Amino acid sequence: MEDKKILNYIKDVLENAPTSWVNLTTHRLDIYNEKLAKTDFLNQFETLFNNNNTTSSALNTLPTAYDYIRLGHPLSCVLEWGISKLNTLNSENVISFSSQTIPVLAVLRKNLLENKNTRIVYLDKLPNNFDIEIVKNIYNYKFQLEKVAKLSDISSFNGSTIFISEEDKIGSFDNNENFDNNENIDFFVQLHGYLGSILVVNGEQNENYISDIQHVRRRETIAMTPSNSLIALKALVAESAIEDKKNNDTNKTSVLNAIKEVTRSNTKPLVASSGLSIQYAILMGLIHDASENHNGKAIKIIVPPNCYGGTNDQARRVAACIDNVEIVDLLVDRDNDMVQSIDTVLNNIAKQDAVPYIIAEIPTNPRVEVPDLIKLKEALSRERTTTTGAIAIDPVFILDQTFCPNVHFLGEGEILSTVRTISFASGSKFPSGGKCTAGYCIGNKKTDSLIDKIEHHLLLCDNEATSLQYEILAQQLPSMKQRIADAYTNTRLFVNYIHETLPGAKINFVSEELASQGFTPSVFSLDLPTTGITDEEKEANKRALNLKLINLMITEIPDESKFCVSYGQLKGCYWTIPATSTQGTTKEGDKDYIVRASLSPNMDLEHHKEVFLKFVKSI
């Protein structure tokens, strides 16, 4: 009876759900409490359930569940809630993934760091592309495998037991023979074809894994996508098998060709479920290559400490798992010059005869700075020697091009064509116009063998873009260059207006000279003028002004101005404070408590000027 009530409620929710639950990729931060991610949403959703309220207006006023769609969203939360209710579990214990492999890797990661044994038990087969030797030798994860005919064959084990099964129905964890034997299973991972997987944390003794597993989903993959969560929920309500789906290879071919065209690099592009998914594949692919070609040597991941928090955090998480991998800080912003920093760091690493991998954004985020590219090429190309006089290993430059994916770095004759360079971009920004989370990478001709390794890890982690993501990119990529140009025009006009009306503000944006070279971002950061006697008082007043500006914009122009973390959207203007959003896991001293705005090609610029002037007059 209770199960029927739950399923009927979900059915009504799906009929009345806001369209944004399926098609939005950016969430409002003004109705989001990061410390209560998912919990705040589900607490209020539970209240609606208890009152049998499924009205569109009630669903539309629920708080933001996660600050990024790839971490989770209303539909993934409802799916996890529904499965938990039907199986008498806490909703926190149910975690959906777009990937079939990553939930297994998430448990392996925690057990590696805690020196705990892991047993992977399965009935039929392991997830596709689960390369046992690479997971052990490259990821450094330790486990034993056991194939069983039935659940009752699973004995007790000194450590964690992960049970993997393929299921054509969603959410039923109690229909297996001898399910009473589940005290010997710590984690259920159900594989659901192209939808991804559902992980259930079993028992109170394992609940300390939940936040670590969520963090893996945050950094190395994505939640089950909104469209796939909707398919899963419909199957759950109908108590039916998941509908089969064929991939459209035409969309994939179109996307790969578009990436080659926009980057002018005629090498193999790779497309992942998110920007961080492709970055994870890059890092693990490069580490794999180093293990084969520079076995035993230290690997140095060189990364700016104040760059986007996901990039920074993910690199450090990789280093934490592998003994010979270490993070080296690259100071690029404020009073630091990227080229000089790279030169210094590479000189030191050469002396150590280590393998250097550099991750850097051009332009930088959030201060929108571009280094001297000729000097950058010289620093990356310089032949260095070890302390014994041997030629040092040349670096691989991993270039985050999200802010300016239209700039040509890689093709024949371009500035970085002779340096081992892999460019990647978050497809949730300009490539898709904010309509999906996918990300992509492509290298120059010097990286062909590296790309093969990266592709292997992309597939191992089951992090390739979904068919819908390919479809969206195929639709949006052809217009990307024009959208970039139009958005830059709006941004330049707005920046000039701010200069005129608030000359005391410091604006971080590209110069006209850089724009003429092709660097035409549509994001700028604003360091507002402040007052106060002490440094602490000045900083507190500035942070209050940041929020005052953003709140005024989103209140006065609610149809266009949003408190969101994104860039490259099709319309409107997004505002955020990097220190409290994109730099979430960055060390406090490296955070930027400034305003960041990103403009689109389609917005009422004059209205935004009027509201900004209103803000200036109020201070």
DOPAMAR-74643 format. One record per residue: residue in three letters; x, y, z of N, C-alpha, C in turn. Coordinates in steps of 0.05 Angstrom, whole numbers, plus 5000, padded with zeros to 4 digits. Example, Ala and Ser with C-alpha at 12.3 -4.5 7.8 and 13.67 -1.06 7.14 Angstrom:
BEGIN
ALA526448865156524649105156526449345156;SER525749555142527349795143525850015157;
//
This chain:
BEGIN
MET501749765000500050005000501750255000;GLU503850255018505550485019507150514994;ASP508050294982509550304957507850434935;LYS505350354934503550464913503250764917;LYS503050854942502851144947505251294938;ILE507651174943510151304934510251324904;LEU509651104890509751094861507751284848;ASN505351294860503351474849504151764853;TYR505451824876506352094881508452174861;ILE510351994856512552064837511352094809;LYS509351934802507951954776506752234773;ASP505452334794504252604793506352814792;VAL508552774806510752974806511852994777;LEU512252774764513352784737511452924717;GLU508852904722506953034705506953344709;ASN507653424733507553714740510253844743;ALA512353684739515053794744515754024725;PRO517154234735517954454718519754354695;THR519454474672521154394649524054434656;SER524754624673527554674680528754434694;TRP527154254706528354014718529753834698;VAL528953854673530153684653532253844637;ASN531654094631533454234611535354444622;LEU535254494648537154694659539754564668;THR541954704664544554604674545754784695;THR544455014699545555204719543455244741;HIS544355254765542555274788542755544802;ARG540555634813540555894827541955854854;LEU543856034859545356024884544056184907;ASP542156354899540756514920538756344936;ILE538156104926536355924941537755654946;TYR540355674951542055434955543655454981;ASN543555244996545255225021547154995017;GLU549755065011551654865004552054655026;LYS551854735051552154545073549854345075;LEU547654415061545354235061544754135033;ALA546854105016546354014989544753754989;LYS542753744971540953524969539053504993;THR540053535017538353505041536153705042;ASP536853965038534854175039532654125019;PHE533454054994531453994974529653764982;LEU530753544992529253304998527553345023;ASN528453505042526853555066524253695058;GLN524453895041522054035032520353865013;PHE521753694997520253514979518653314996;GLU519853215018518553025035516053155048;THR516153415054513853555065511653555044;LEU512353615019510353604998509153324995;PHE510753124998509752844996507752785019;ASN508452875043506752825066504052965062;ASN504053185048501653345043500353275016;ASN501553075003500652994976500353234957;ASN502353404958502353644942504253614918;THR503153614894504753584870504253814851;THR503354034861502754264843505354374831;SER505154474807507454584794508754814810;SER507054984822508055204837509655114861;ALA508754904875510154804898512854684890;LEU512854524868515254404859517254614850;ASN516254824838517955034827519355204848;THR518255194872519455364894521355204912;LEU521754954905523754794921526554914918;PRO528154894940530855014938532654864919;THR534854984911536854864894538054624910;ALA538354394896539454154909542554154908;TYR543654234886546554244882547354484866;ASP549754584870550554834856551254774827;TYR551854524819552354454792550554214784;ILE549454224760547754004751549153734750;ARG551753734745553153484742553353344769;LEU553053494791553253364818550653234826;GLY548553324814545853234822543853454815;HIS541353394816539253574807536553474818;PRO534453624814531853524824531153244817;LEU531453174791530552904783532352684794;SER534952724796536652524808535952494838;CYS535352714851534652704879531952554883;VAL530052604866527452464868527752174862;LEU529452104843530051824837531251684862;GLU533251804873534551694897532651674920;TRP530951884923528951884945526951654941;GLY526051624916524051414910525151134916;ILE527651084907528850824912529150774941;SER530050984956530450954985527850894999;LYS525651034991523050995004522050704999;LEU522350614975521350344968522950124981;ASN525450184989527149985001527750035031;THR526250225043526550295071529450365077;LEU530550555062533250655066533250955070;ASN535451055081535751345081536451445053;SER535351665044535851765017538851815012;GLU540251885033543151935030544651685021;ASN543551455028544851195022544651114992;VAL543051254977542551184949543851404932;ILE545651334914547151524898547151434869;SER546151604851546051534823548451634808;PHE549351494788551651564772550951534742;SER552051714726551951674697553851454688;SER555851404704557951194699557250934713;GLN557950714700557650454713560150374729;THR562450494722564950414735565550574760;ILE565050834759565951014780564950944808;PRO562450854811561650784839563450574851;VAL564350384835566250184845568950314852;LEU569850484834572450624839572250804864;ALA569850904870569551084893570050934919;VAL568950684921569450524945572350444946;LEU573450364923576250284923578150514932;ARG577450754924579050984931579151024962;LYS576851014974576751055003578150835018;ASN577850585008579150365021582150365017;LEU583050474995585950504991587150695012;LEU585750925015586751125034586551025063;GLU584750845068584350745096585650465100;ASN587050375079588450115080586549895088;LYS584249885074582149685080581749505056;ASN581349255061580949055040578249105025;THR578249034999575849054983575448794967;ARG572948704968572248474951569948554932;ILE570348504906568348564886567048304878;VAL564448274883563048034877561048094855;TYR560747914836558847964814557547704805;LEU555147724794553647494785554347424756;ASP554147624738554447564710557147674699;LYS557347944700559848054689560348324703;LEU562848414700563648674711562748894692;PRO562749144700562049364681563749354656;ASN562649444634564149454609566749614613;ASN568849534600571449674600572749684627;PHE571849534647573149524673575749364670;ASP577949504666580549384661581949324687;ILE581849074695582748994722585649074727;GLU587349014708590249064712590849364714;ILE589449524697589949814698588849934724;VAL586449844733585349944758587249884781;LYS588549654780590449584801593149734798;ASN594249734774596949834770597250134765;ILE595150254754595250544748593750704770;TYR591350614776589850754797590850684825;ASN592250464826593450374852591450264871;TYR589150174860586950064877587449764882;LYS586849674906587249394913584649254918;PHE584249024906581648874910582048584900;GLN580048424908579948154898577148114885;LEU577047944865574547894850573447624857;GLU570847604857569547354862566847334846;LYS566647144829564147104814562546894829;VAL559946954833558146764847555746704830;ALA554446474836552046394822549546514834;LYS549646564861547346674875548346814900;LEU546646994911547447154934548146984958;SER546946754961547446594985550346484985;ASP551646504962554446414960556346614972;ILE555446854978557247064988557747025018;SER560146975025560946925052561747185066;SER562347165091563347405106566147475096;PHE566947725101569547815090570648025108;ASN573248025112574648225129575248465112;GLY573348635109573648875092570948945080;SER570949085057568449175044567848985021;THR565348915018564348754996562548924978;ILE563348944953561649084933560348874916;PHE557648884914556248694898555148834873;ILE555948724850555248854824553248664809;SER551048784800549148624784547948804762;GLU547448674740546048814717543048784721;GLU541649004720538748994724537249144702;ASP535049034692533549174672531249334685;LYS530949294711528949454726530449634746;ILE529249864751530550064769529550024798;GLY531450034816530750084844529949854862;SER529949614853529149394870531549244880;PHE531949264906534349134919533448904937;ASP530948824934529948614952528648384937;ASN529148354912527848144896529747914889;ASN532047914902534047704895533747474915;GLU534347234905534246994921536047024945;ASN535046944969536646944993537647225000;PHE535947424996536847705001537547745031;ASP536547565048537147585077540047565082;ASN541547475063544447455066545947715062;ASN544347935060545648195052547448315073;GLU547548195097549448305117552348265108;ASN552748095089555448055078556048245054;ILE554148415047554548605025554548885037;ASP556549035031556749315041555749515021;PHE556149454995555349644974554049494951;PHE551649564944550349454920550749654897;VAL551749554875551949714850550349584829;GLN548049714822546349604800546949754774;LEU547549604754548249714727545649734711;HIS545249964699542750014683543350104655;GLY545149964641545650024613546550314609;TYR545350434588546250704580545550914601;LEU543750854620542951044641545151094661;GLY546750884666548850904686548550694708;SER548550774733548350584755547250714780;ILE546350544798545350624824547050484845;LEU548150634864549750524886548150554911;VAL547950334927546650344953548750274974;VAL548950454994550750405017549050255037;ASN549950015044548349825061549449825090;GLY547749895109548449875137549650125149;GLU548950175174549950415188553050425189;GLN554250185190557150175193558550285168;ASN557150315146558350415121557550695114;GLU555950825131554951095124557151305124;ASN559451245136561751425134562951435106;TYR562051255088562951265060561451465043;ILE559051545053557251695035558551955025;SER559652115043560752375034563152325015;ASP564752115020567052065002566051974975;ILE564051814974562951724948561751964933;GLN560252134948559152374935561452554924;HIS563652564939565852724929567152614904;VAL567252354901568152234876566252314853;ARG563552294859561652374838561952674832;ARG562752834851563153114847565553174829;ARG567653014832570153084819570952914795;GLU570152664795571152484774569052394754;THR566552474758564452384740562052574743;ILE559652474736557252624741554952444751;ALA552952564763550552424770549152324745;MET547252134748545652064725544352314714;THR544452354688543552614676540552654680;PRO539652904678536752954682535052794663;SER535752784637534152634618534052334624;ASN536352224632536451944639535151884666;SER535352074684533852034710530852034705;LEU529952194686527152194679526251924667;ILE527951804650527351544639527251334662;ALA529151354680529251164703526751194720;LEU525951444726523551494742521051384729;LYS520851424703518451314689518351014690;ALA520750884688520850594690520250504718;LEU521150664738520550594766517550604772;VAL516250814762513450854767511850634752;ALA512650564728511250364712511950084721;GLU513950064738514949794747515649624723;SER516949754704517549614678520549624673;ALA521349474653524249474645524849734632;ILE527449804632528350054620528150024590;GLU527150234577526850224548529650224535;ASP529950074514532450054499532850314483;LYS535250374478535850624463538350584446;LYS538150674421540350654402541750924400;ASN544450914400545951154397545851254368;ASN545951514365546051634338548951704331;ASP550251534316553051584309553451834292;THR551251924279551452164262552052404279;ASN550752424303551252644321554152644331;LYS555152404338557852394348559852474326;THR559452374302561252454280561152754275;SER558852874276558453154273559953314294;VAL559753224319561153364341564153344338;LEU565153114333568053074330569153244308;ASN567753264286568653434263568553724271;ALA566453804286566254084294568454174313;ILE569253984331571554044349574154084333;LYS574553914313576953944296576854204282;GLU574554284272574254534257574754774274;VAL573654774298573855014315576755044327;THR578054814331580854824342582954824320;ARG582154764296584054734273586154524279;SER585454324294587254104299586053844287;ASN587453724269586353494255587153234268;THR586753224295587452984310584852874322;LYS585052664339582552534349581452684374;PRO579052794372577852924395576452704412;LEU576152764438574752584457572652754471;VAL570252634475568052784488567152634512;ALA567052774535566352644560563752754572;SER562852634593560352714606560452994619;SER562853084625563253354636566153444632;GLY566653704639569353804637571253654656;LEU570353604680571953454700572353164692;SER570353054678570652774669572852754648;ILE573052954630575152944610577853004623;GLN577853184643580353244657581452994672;TYR579652844684580452604698581652394679;ALA580452374656581552184636584252274627;ILE584652544623587252654615589352584636;LEU588752644661590752594682591452294684;MET589452124685590051834688591351724663;GLY590651824639592051744615594951824615;LEU595552064624598352154625599952004646;ILE598651944668600051784689600651504678;HIS598751394664599051134651601451144631;ASP601551354615603751374596606451404610;ALA606551554632609051584647609951324659;SER607951164668608750904680610050714660;GLU609350754635610450584614613050694603;ASN613250954600615551074587617551194606;HIS616751254631618651364651618251214677;ASN618150954676617450794700619250854724;GLY617950904746619350954771620051244776;LYS619751414756620351694760617951844773;ALA618552044788616552214801614952364779;ILE612352384784610552534766609652784781;LYS609953014768609253264781606853394765;ILE604553424779602353564767602453854776;ILE602854024757603354304763600754454759;VAL599654574779596954694777596754944794;PRO595455154783595055404799593355344824;PRO594155444847592655384872589955524873;ASN589655734857587055884859585355854834;CYS586055654817584355604794581755474802;TYR580055434783577455314788577755084808;GLY576055074828576354894850576354604842;GLY574754524821574654254813577254154801;THR578454324785581054264773583154224794;ASN583254404812585254404834584854154852;ASP582354114860581753904879582153634866;GLN581253594841581553334828584453254826;ALA586153444818589053384815590153294842;ARG589453424863590453354889589453084898;ARG586953014890585752764898587252534883;VAL587952574858589452374843592152334856;ALA593452554864596152524876595952384903;ALA593752414917593452284943593451974941;CYS592751874917592351584914594851444902;ILE596651594890598851474876601551574887;ASP603151394897605551474912607451654898;ASN607851614872609951774858608752024844;VAL606252094851604952334839604852554861;GLU605652794853605753014872604753264859;ILE603453444874602453694864604653914869;VAL605054074848606754314850605154554844;ASP605154754861603554994857604755164834;LEU602955274817603755454796602355724801;LEU603955924808602856184814602456344788;VAL599956414782599356534756597956804758;ASP596556854780594857094781596057304799;ARG594657534800595357764817598157864809;ASP600157844827602757954821604657744808;ASN603557514801605157304790604857274760;ASP607057214746606957184717607056884710;MET605156794695604956504688607456404676;VAL608656544657610956454642613356424661;GLN613756624677616056614695615656384715;SER613156354725612656134743613155864730;ILE612255824706612655574691615655524688;ASP617155724680619955694675621355604701;THR620755734723621955664749621355384757;VAL618755314755617855044763619154834746;LEU619154874719620354664702623354634706;ASN624754854712627554834719628054654743;ASN626354694764626654534788625954244783;ILE623854194767623053914762625153774744;ALA626353924726628453804709630753704727;LYS631453854747633653774765632953514779;GLN630353464783629453224797629052994778;ASP629453044752628952834731626152724734;ALA624152894738621452814742619752874716;VAL617352774716615552804693613553034698;PRO613753254682612153494688609553504671;TYR607253524684604653574671603553834682;ILE603054024664602154284673599154324665;ILE597554404684594754474679594454774683;ALA593554914662593255204664590955304647;GLU589655514656587455634642588455884626;ILE587555904602588156154586585556224572;PRO584456464579585156644601584656504628;THR585956624648585656514675582856584686;ASN582156424706579556464720580056504749;PRO579156724762577156904751578257174740;ARG580957194740582057464734582557514704;VAL581857324687581757364658584357474647;GLU586557344654589157434645590357244624;VAL591757354605593057194584596057244585;PRO597657034586600557074587601657154560;ASP604157234559605557284534605957014521;LEU604556964499604456694487607156614474;ILE608556804463611156744452613056654474;LYS613056804496614756724519613856464531;LEU611156414531610156164541611255924525;LYS611055954499612155744481615055704486;GLU616555914489619455894494619955744521;ALA618455814541618855684568618155384566;LEU616055314551615255034549617154874531;SER618355014512620054874492622954854500;ARG623755004520626655014528627654744536;GLU629854664524631154414532632554444559;ARG631854274578633054294604634554034610;THR636354044630637853804637637553734666;THR638053484672637953394699640553464713;THR640853394738643353454752645653294742;THR644953074727647152904716647852984688;GLY646453184677647053284650645353154629;ALA643552964636641852834617639553034609;ILE638452994585636253164576633753104593;ALA632553304604630153274621627753204604;ILE625753084617623253014603621753274597;ASP620853294572619353534565616553534576;PRO615353764582612753774595610453704575;VAL608153634587605653634572604053864583;PHE603154044566601554274574598654214570;ILE597154204592594254144592592854404594;LEU591754494572590654764570587654774572;ASP586654894593583854934597582955184581;GLN581555134559580755344541577855424544;THR576655364566573755404570572855694564;PHE574455884573573656164569573856254540;CYS575756134525576056214497576555964480;PRO574555794476574955554460575455604431;ASN575055844422575355914393578255984386;VAL580056024405582756104399584355854390;HIS585955894369587455674356590255654368;PHE590655444384593255394396594755164383;LEU593254974371594354704366595054644337;GLY593654754318593954684290596654744279;GLU597254644256599854684243600554984242;GLY602855054252603855324252602755504274;GLU600955394291599955554314601955554336;ILE601455734356603455794376604355554392;LEU602555364398603355134414603354864398;SER603654894371603654654355606054474358;THR608254594368610754444371611254364400;VAL609454424418609754344446607554134451;ARG608253924466606153724472603853864488;THR601653914474599454054486596853914481;ILE595253894503592553784501590654004511;SER588754084494586854294501584254154509;PHE582954264530580354164537578554394545;ALA575954344543573954554549571454424561;SER570254574579567654494590565454544569;GLY564254334560562154364540559554484551;SER559354504578557054624590557054924585;LYS559255034576559555314571558855374542;PHE560655494527559955574500559255344481;PRO560655114482560054904462557054824461;SER555754814485552954744485551154984492;GLY552355214498550755444506549455394533;GLY550555224549549455174576547254964576;LYS546954814554544754624552545454334561;CYS548054284565548854014575551554044589;THR552453834603554853864618557353754604;ALA557053644580559253504567561853674565;GLY564153544563566653684559568253524538;TYR570253664526571853524506574753594508;CYS576453434495579253494493580253424465;ILE582453554457583853494432586753574435;GLY588553434422591353504424592453584397;ASN595053664398596353704372597753444363;LYS599053454341600153214329602253074347;LYS603453224365605453114383604252944405;THR601552934407600252804430598652564421;ASP598952464397597252244387597252004405;SER599651914414599851684431598551734459;LEU598751984468597552054493594552054492;ILE593452144470590552144466589451864467;ASP590851664456590051384457589751294486;LYS591751374502591651294531589351434545;ILE588951684539586751834551584051714544;GLU583751634519581251504510580751244526;HIS582951094531582650844545581450894573;HIS582451104586581451164613578651294613;LEU578051444592575351554589573351324588;LEU574051124572572150894569572150714594;LEU574550684606574750524631572850634652;CYS572850904655571151034675568351064666;ASP567750974642565051004631564051294632;ASN565851474624565251754626564951894598;GLU564451734577564051854551561352004552;ALA561052214535558652364533556252184527;THR553952254537551552094531550452164503;SER548652004493547652054466546252324464;LEU544752404485543352664485545452894486;GLN547652854501549753054501550953094474;TYR551452874460552452894432550453044415;GLU547852984419545753114402545753414407;ILE545953494432545853784439548353924428;LEU550653794431553153914420552953944390;ALA551853734377551653744348549853984339;GLN547854044355546154274349547454544354;GLN549054554376550054814385552754894375;LEU554554704370557254764363557454934337;PRO555854884317556055044292555755344296;SER554155424316553755714320555555834342;MET557455674352559055764375560756004369;LYS562056014347563856244341562256504340;GLN559956504328558356744326557356824354;ARG556556634370555556694397557856814414;ILE560256704411562556814425562957104418;ALA562857164392563357434382561157634393;ASP558657544392556457724401556557764431;ALA557157554446557357574475559657754483;TYR561857734469564157914475563358204470;THR561958264449561058534443559458654467;ASN557558494477555958584500557758624524;THR559658444528561358464552563158714551;ARG564358764527566059004524564459254529;LEU562059274519560359514523559759544553;PHE559159324567558459344595560859414612;VAL563159294605565659364620566259654616;ASN566059764592566660044587564760224603;TYR562260134605560260294620560960294650;ILE561860074661562660054689565060234694;HIS566960234676569260414678568360704681;GLU566360784665565361064665563861124691;THR562160944699560361004722561560944749;LEU563560764750564760694776567760664771;PRO569160894766572060884760573760764782;GLY572760764807574360654829574360354830;ALA572760224813572759924813575059824796;LYS576159594804578259464788576859244772;ILE577059264746575859064728577958884715;ASN577658624718579358434705578058344679;PHE579258434657578158354631580458384611;VAL580158264588582258274567582358554555;SER584858624547585258884534584258874505;GLU583859104493583059114465585158974447;GLU587658994455589858874440589558564440;LEU589058454464588658164466586158074450;ALA584058244452581658174437582158154407;SER583958334397584558334369586158084361;GLN587357954381588757704376586957454378;GLY584357504383582457284384581457214412;PHE582657334433581657274460579257454466;THR576957344462574457494465572657364485;PRO573457344510571657224530569257404536;SER567257284548564957444555564457434586;VAL566657414600566657414629568657614639;PHE567957754660569857934673569457924703;SER571458004718571158014747571458304757;LEU570058354778569758634787570558644817;ASP572658804822573658854849572559124858;LEU570359114873568959364879570559534899;PRO570359804896571659984916570259954943;THR571859984964570659944990571660155010;THR570460165033571160355053571760205079;GLY573060345098573660225124576360315133;ILE576860275159579360355171581360135170;THR580559895179582459665179582059505154;ASP583959325148583759155125581358965128;GLU580958875153578658695157576058835152;GLU575859085161573359235156572959295127;LYS575059355113574859405084573959155069;GLU575058925077574358675064571458595070;ALA570658635095567858575102565858745086;ASN566559005084564759185069564659115039;LYS566959035028567058955000565358704995;ARG565458515013563958265010560958325012;ALA560258515029557358595031556458735005;LEU558258904994557659034968557258834945;ASN558958624945558758414925555858304924;LEU554958234948552258114950550058324944;LYS550558574951548558784946548258814916;LEU550458814901550358844872548858614859;ILE549658364867548358134855545458114861;ASN544758164886541858154894540258364880;LEU541358594875539958804861539458714832;MET541558604819541258524792539158304788;ILE539258094806537357874802534557944811;THR534258154828531558244836530358424815;GLU531958604804530958794784530658674756;ILE532258474750532158354723531858044726;PRO529757954739529657664746529457484721;ASP528557584698528357414675530957374661;GLU532957544667535557524654537957484672;SER537957634694540257624713539757404733;LYS541757214735541456994753543956974771;PHE543556884795545756824813546556534807;CYS548356494788549056234778552056214773;VAL552955964771555755914763555655804734;SER556155964715556355864688557656074670;TYR557656014644558956184625558356084597;GLY557956264578557356174551554456104546;GLN552756194565549856124562548656264538;LEU546356164529545056264505543756534510;LYS542856594535541656854540542056934569;GLY541657194574541757284602544557354611;CYS544757404637547357484650547557334677;TYR549757194681550157044706552157184724;TRP551657184750553357314769554057104791;THR556557124800557356954822559757084837;ILE560456964859562857044874564656794875;PRO566856784860568456544857569256414884;ALA569856574904570756454929568656274942;THR566056334936563956174948562555984929;SER563655964905562455784885564655624871;THR565755734849567655574833570255504848;GLN570855654869573355604884572655464911;GLY570455314911569455204936571455054953;THR573254894940575154734955577954854954;THR578255094943580855224942581555324970;LYS584155324976585055425002584155705007;GLU583355775031582156035037583856265028;GLY586456245032588156475025588456524995;ASP587656324979587856344950585156414937;LYS583056454953580356504942580056794934;ASP578256834915577757104904574957194912;TYR574757374932572157484940571557734923;ILE571057674898570357894879567857804864;VAL566757974848564357904833565257814805;ARG564157594795564657504768562057504753;ALA562057634730559657644713560257524686;SER558357374675558557264648556157344633;LEU556657464609554457564593554057394568;SER551657404557550957244534550557414510;PRO550257284486549657444462546857554462;ASN545057454479542257524478541457624506;MET541457884510540758004535540058304532;ASP538558414551537858694550540058854564;LEU542058924549544459054560543759324572;GLU541959474559541259744570539959724597;HIS538259514601537059484627539159424649;HIS541159254642543259194660544959444667;LYS545359614648546759874653545060044673;GLU542460054669540760214686540860124715;VAL540759864719540859744746543559784758;PHE545659764742548359804753548660094762;LEU547660274747547760564755546160604781;LYS543960464784542460484809544160384832;PHE545660174828547460074849549560274856;VAL550760404836552860604840551760834857;LYS549460924850548261154865547561074894;SER547060814899546360724926548760704944;ILE551160714933553560684950555060954952;
//
